[in-house]
Amino acid sequence: MIDLQKHIRPIALCVIRHDDAVFVFEGYDPLKGQTFYRPLGGGIEFGETSEQAIRREMREEIGA
């Protein structure tokens, strides 16, 4: 049986601006056949601060 219980998942997002430009992640959704853009970031792990989550996600997403 499928668990349909809803959960709230806290996330942390990082918005980096330079003049009129915004640094974003580019992804592709194969189901929709569309390119999408979103700020870098992701889920906050248990016991982690939002700042720690952003640092971890930045390392994961851009290899920094």
N, C-alpha and C positions, 0 to 999 in steps of 0.2 A: 504494500500500500504506500502511496506517495504521502510524504509529510507536508501538509499545506500550511503548517504553522508559520506565521510571519515573524521575522526577526529584524531588529534595527541594527545596522552595521555602521559604526562610526568610521568616518574617513577623514583624512587630512589632505588638502590640496595646496599646491604651491603655485602662485601666480607671479611670474617673473616678467617685468615690463622694462622696455628700453625705448624711450620716446613713444612712438605710436605702435611699436611692435610688441607682441606678447609671445613668449616661448611656450609652445604646446607640444604634446605628443601627437603624432599622426598614426592612425591605425586604419585597418580595413575590415569591414564587416562582410564576410563572404555570403552570409544569408541574405543581406539586403543588397549586396553588390555595390556598396558605397564606402567612400573614404570618410573618416570622421576625425575630429580634432578635440583634444581635451587637455586641461591642465595636468601637470605631473602630480602624482600622489597616489594614494590608495588607502587600504584598510589600516586601522590602528590596531596593533596586536595587544592582547591583554597585558596590562602592567606597563605599557609604553606610553610616553607622552606624545602629543601631536608633533612636537618638534623632532623627537626621535623617529617618529614614523616618516616624516618628510625626508629626513636625512637618509634613512634606510631605503625609501622608495626612489630617491634621486640616484643613489648608488645602483640600485637594481635596474632602473629604467635607462639611465644614460651611461652606466659603467664608470661613474666618478668615484 
